[in-house]
Amino acid sequence: MTTIRQLATLVHGAVVGDADLVIRGARPLLDAQADDVTFLEKKNGAAQLAQSKASAAVVPTDFHADGKVLIQVADPLLAFITIFGFLKGNTTPRTTGIHPRAILDDSACIGDDPTIHANAIVGANTVIGKRCRIHAGVVIGNNCRLGDDVVLFPNAVLYDDTVLGDRVIVHANAVLGADGFGYRFQQGRHVKVPQLGNVVVGDDVEIGAGSAIDRGTFQSTTIGDGTKIDNLVQIAHNCRIGKHNAFAAQVGIAGSCITGNYVFMGGMAGVKDHITIGDGALVGAGSGVIHDVPPGGRMFLYPAHEEREAGRIIACLRRLPSMRKSLLRVLKELNLQEETESDEPPVRKAS
């Protein structure tokens, strides 16, 4: 049995209510049942918490609620993650060692305490750090360098010369080091420009499933420490991505772009080639950047505009139907154009 007192001690929280209450599970607000603990990240969810069936909740330090036993902490989400893992237990113990069906070149150097699953391939002169976990179907090319505690999920591919720092996570089917999209149009055909650089990834980087980071033409494509890359993100050749960036799903960054530190890009944002984005900038979801962005800039729409200007554009777009009606009326009154256009969109008739 696990009590609220034990959970509060685990996350260094303060108990409000019955510290001896027994907790049997941890679930989010909408799914929680009696004897469960849930969490509330922000105070404006108080009404949802009141309706929840949970017996207890992890909440911000200055939050109070009637009818629930509370664990007050500075970061409820992080505390709940810890509690959830504790109550769930380690159901999938880690296996260590090198599977007999893994294929390792004789010249590869493998660090202490490895986990290398079946059908993984490690190329010539590659160096893998300590405690790395290489899942089934991973392909690591020649002359690669992996730091300590790297995790490569199934079917991830590292082309030759790829360098990963410590504690890097690469999810399934991501590809690092493929050729950049470089061609010259000569005599009526596309002629490939050899891609002779590599990819260098810093410490504590996470790269999502199906993402692709291309090798540089002559130099390295680089990803700074602490950067987090979501699924299906494309980073083209010669890019230099700063530290602690965060790119949501389907972001596309064309070649030779530079980002500063702490840059955030929402889903499906796109960046034209040879663009520089300053420290702390934000690019909204679906936006298209075609000019450099200054530090701290907040860009929205396609093509991307600064936040205030983007707001004015959106406001104008909302007024376009009424503005059109007014324009047609004025043109008719001035006898410059008959008001023959319908305000309704045309209906396509079946043939």
C-alpha positions in Angstrom: 0.0 0.0 0.0 1.2 3.5 -0.8 0.0 6.5 1.2 -0.2 10.2 0.3 2.6 10.8 2.9 4.9 8.4 1.0 4.2 10.1 -2.3 4.6 13.6 -0.9 8.0 12.5 0.5 8.9 11.2 -2.9 8.3 14.5 -4.6 9.2 16.8 -1.7 5.7 18.1 -1.5 3.4 19.3 1.4 0.3 17.4 2.3 -3.0 19.1 2.8 -5.6 16.7 4.3 -5.3 13.0 5.3 -1.7 12.0 4.8 -2.5 8.3 5.5 -4.9 8.1 2.6 -4.1 5.0 0.5 -3.5 5.5 -3.2 -3.7 2.7 -5.7 -3.2 4.4 -9.0 -2.3 7.6 -10.9 -4.4 9.0 -13.8 -5.1 12.3 -15.5 -8.1 14.4 -14.3 -10.7 13.0 -16.8 -9.7 9.4 -16.3 -9.1 9.3 -12.5 -11.2 7.1 -10.3 -11.6 6.7 -6.5 -8.3 5.9 -4.8 -6.4 7.5 -7.6 -4.1 10.5 -7.5 -4.3 13.0 -10.3 -2.7 16.4 -11.0 -3.6 20.0 -11.7 -0.9 22.0 -13.5 -2.7 25.4 -13.4 -5.1 27.0 -11.0 -7.7 27.6 -13.7 -8.5 23.9 -13.8 -10.1 24.0 -10.3 -13.6 23.3 -11.7 -12.3 20.2 -13.5 -10.6 19.0 -10.3 -13.8 19.4 -8.3 -15.6 17.2 -10.8 -12.9 14.5 -10.9 -13.4 11.3 -9.1 -9.8 11.2 -7.9 -9.3 11.0 -4.2 -6.1 13.2 -4.2 -4.3 15.6 -6.5 -0.9 17.1 -7.0 -1.3 20.8 -7.2 0.7 24.1 -7.2 2.0 25.2 -3.9 -0.6 27.9 -3.1 -3.6 26.0 -4.4 -6.4 24.8 -2.1 -9.5 22.8 -2.8 -12.3 21.3 -0.7 -13.0 17.6 -0.8 -9.5 16.4 -2.1 -6.4 15.5 -0.3 -3.6 17.6 -1.9 0.1 17.3 -2.4 1.4 20.9 -3.0 4.6 21.2 -5.1 6.4 23.8 -7.2 6.0 21.8 -10.5 2.9 19.6 -10.4 3.5 18.0 -13.9 7.0 16.9 -13.0 5.9 15.6 -9.6 3.1 13.6 -11.2 5.4 12.0 -13.7 7.6 10.9 -10.8 4.5 9.5 -8.9 3.1 7.8 -12.0 6.4 6.0 -12.6 6.7 5.0 -9.0 3.2 3.6 -8.8 3.5 1.8 -12.2 6.8 0.3 -11.4 9.5 -0.9 -13.8 7.6 -3.4 -15.9 10.2 -3.7 -18.6 13.6 -4.3 -17.0 16.5 -3.3 -19.2 18.5 -6.0 -20.9 22.2 -5.6 -21.4 24.7 -7.1 -23.7 25.1 -7.6 -27.4 22.7 -9.9 -29.2 24.3 -12.6 -31.3 22.5 -11.5 -34.4 23.8 -7.9 -34.1 26.5 -7.2 -36.8 29.5 -5.3 -35.5 32.6 -4.5 -37.6 35.7 -5.9 -35.9 37.2 -2.3 -35.8 34.2 -0.9 -33.9 34.8 0.2 -30.3 31.9 -0.5 -27.9 31.8 1.1 -24.5 31.0 -0.5 -21.2 27.5 -1.9 -20.4 26.1 -1.8 -23.9 22.6 -3.0 -25.1 22.7 -3.8 -28.8 19.6 -5.7 -30.1 19.2 -8.2 -33.0 19.9 -7.0 -36.5 21.6 -3.8 -35.5 24.6 -2.9 -37.6 27.7 -1.0 -36.5 30.2 0.1 -39.1 33.9 0.2 -39.3 35.9 2.5 -37.0 32.8 3.6 -35.2 33.1 4.4 -31.5 30.1 3.9 -29.1 30.2 5.3 -25.6 29.2 3.8 -22.3 25.7 2.4 -21.5 24.3 3.1 -25.0 21.1 1.3 -26.1 20.9 0.4 -29.8 17.6 -1.2 -30.7 16.7 -3.7 -33.5 17.3 -2.7 -37.1 19.5 0.4 -36.3 22.2 1.1 -38.8 25.3 3.0 -37.7 27.7 3.8 -40.5 31.5 4.0 -40.6 33.5 6.4 -38.6 30.6 7.5 -36.4 31.1 8.7 -32.8 28.4 8.2 -30.1 28.7 9.6 -26.6 27.6 8.0 -23.4 24.0 7.0 -22.6 22.8 7.4 -26.2 19.5 5.7 -27.2 18.7 4.7 -30.8 15.2 3.3 -31.3 14.4 0.7 -34.0 15.4 1.4 -37.6 17.2 4.7 -36.9 20.0 5.3 -39.4 23.2 7.2 -38.9 25.2 7.7 -42.1 29.0 7.7 -42.1 30.8 10.2 -39.9 27.8 11.2 -37.8 28.7 12.5 -34.3 26.3 12.3 -31.4 26.9 13.8 -27.9 26.0 12.3 -24.6 22.4 11.3 -23.7 21.1 11.8 -27.2 17.8 10.1 -28.1 17.0 9.3 -31.7 13.5 7.8 -32.3 12.4 5.2 -34.8 13.1 5.7 -38.5 14.9 9.0 -38.1 17.8 9.5 -40.5 20.9 11.5 -39.7 23.5 12.3 -42.4 21.7 11.6 -45.6 22.8 13.7 -48.6 21.6 17.2 -48.7 19.3 18.3 -51.6 22.0 19.8 -53.7 21.9 19.9 -57.5 23.1 22.1 -60.4 21.1 22.4 -63.6 23.4 21.8 -66.5 22.7 21.0 -70.1 19.1 20.3 -69.4 19.6 18.0 -66.5 20.0 18.1 -62.7 23.6 17.2 -61.7 24.2 16.1 -58.2 26.6 18.2 -56.0 28.5 15.8 -53.8 27.7 16.1 -50.1 31.0 15.7 -48.3 30.2 17.0 -44.8 28.5 15.3 -41.8 26.1 15.8 -39.0 27.2 16.8 -35.5 24.6 16.6 -32.6 25.3 18.1 -29.2 24.4 16.7 -25.7 20.9 16.0 -24.5 19.3 16.3 -27.9 16.1 14.4 -28.8 15.2 13.7 -32.4 11.6 12.5 -33.2 10.4 9.5 -35.2 10.8 9.9 -39.0 12.8 13.1 -38.8 15.7 13.8 -41.2 18.9 15.9 -40.7 21.0 16.1 -43.8 24.8 16.2 -43.9 26.6 19.4 -44.9 28.0 19.9 -48.4 31.5 20.5 -47.2 31.1 21.3 -43.5 28.9 19.9 -40.6 25.2 20.4 -40.2 25.1 21.0 -36.4 22.4 20.6 -33.7 23.1 22.5 -30.4 22.9 21.0 -26.9 19.5 20.5 -25.4 17.6 21.0 -28.7 14.3 19.0 -29.0 13.1 17.9 -32.4 9.6 16.5 -32.9 8.5 13.8 -35.4 8.7 14.3 -39.2 11.0 17.4 -39.0 13.4 18.1 -41.9 16.6 20.0 -41.3 18.6 20.5 -44.5 22.3 20.6 -45.3 24.6 23.2 -43.7 22.2 24.3 -41.1 23.5 25.4 -37.7 20.8 25.0 -35.1 21.5 26.6 -31.7 21.1 25.3 -28.2 17.8 24.4 -26.5 15.7 25.0 -29.6 12.3 23.2 -29.9 10.8 22.3 -33.2 7.3 20.8 -33.4 6.1 18.2 -35.9 6.6 18.8 -39.6 8.8 21.8 -39.3 11.0 22.2 -42.4 14.2 24.2 -42.4 15.9 24.7 -45.8 19.7 24.7 -46.3 22.3 26.9 -44.7 19.9 28.4 -42.1 21.2 29.5 -38.6 19.1 29.6 -35.5 20.1 31.1 -32.2 19.5 29.6 -28.7 16.0 29.0 -27.3 14.2 29.3 -30.7 10.8 27.7 -30.9 8.9 26.7 -34.1 5.3 25.5 -34.1 4.1 22.6 -36.2 4.4 22.9 -40.0 6.5 26.1 -39.8 8.8 26.5 -42.8 12.1 28.5 -43.2 13.6 29.6 -46.5 17.2 28.8 -47.2 20.0 31.1 -45.9 17.8 32.6 -43.1 19.1 33.6 -39.7 16.8 33.5 -36.7 17.9 35.2 -33.5 18.0 34.0 -29.9 14.6 33.5 -28.3 12.6 33.9 -31.4 9.2 32.2 -32.0 7.8 31.1 -35.3 4.1 30.2 -35.1 2.5 27.0 -36.5 2.1 27.0 -40.2 4.2 30.2 -40.7 6.7 30.6 -43.5 9.8 32.6 -42.8 11.4 34.3 -45.9 13.4 37.1 -44.1 15.8 37.0 -41.2 14.1 37.1 -37.7 15.7 39.3 -35.0 16.3 38.0 -31.5 13.1 37.7 -29.6 11.0 38.1 -32.7 7.5 36.5 -32.8 6.5 35.6 -36.4 3.1 34.4 -37.7 1.4 33.7 -41.0 2.7 33.0 -44.5 4.8 34.9 -45.4 5.7 35.4 -41.8 5.0 38.8 -40.2 5.8 40.2 -36.8 3.1 39.4 -34.3 1.4 42.8 -34.2 1.4 43.2 -37.9 0.1 39.6 -38.3 -2.7 40.4 -35.9 -3.7 43.4 -38.1 -3.7 41.2 -41.2 -5.9 38.6 -39.6 -8.3 41.3 -38.4 -8.5 42.6 -42.0 -9.1 39.1 -43.4 -12.0 38.6 -41.1 -13.6 41.8 -42.4 -13.0 41.0 -46.1 -16.6 39.8 -46.8 -18.2 42.9 -45.5 -15.6 45.1 -47.1 -16.4 43.4 -50.5 -20.1 44.1 -50.1 -19.4 47.8 -49.3 -17.1 48.1 -52.3 -19.6 46.6 -54.7 -22.3 48.9 -53.4 -20.1 52.0 -53.8 -19.1 50.9 -57.4 -22.8 50.5 -58.3 -23.7 53.9 -56.9 -20.9 55.5 -58.9 -22.0 53.6 -62.0 -18.6 52.1 -62.3 -19.7 48.5 -62.1 -23.0 46.8 -61.9 -23.6 44.8 -58.7 -24.0 41.5 -60.6 -21.6 39.4 -58.5 -23.3 37.1 -56.0 -22.3 37.3 -52.3 -22.5 33.5 -52.2 -19.8 31.2 -53.6 -20.6 29.6 -56.9 -22.3 26.2 -56.9 -20.7 23.7 -59.2 -23.4 21.7 -61.1 -23.0 18.1 -61.8 -22.3 17.3 -65.4 
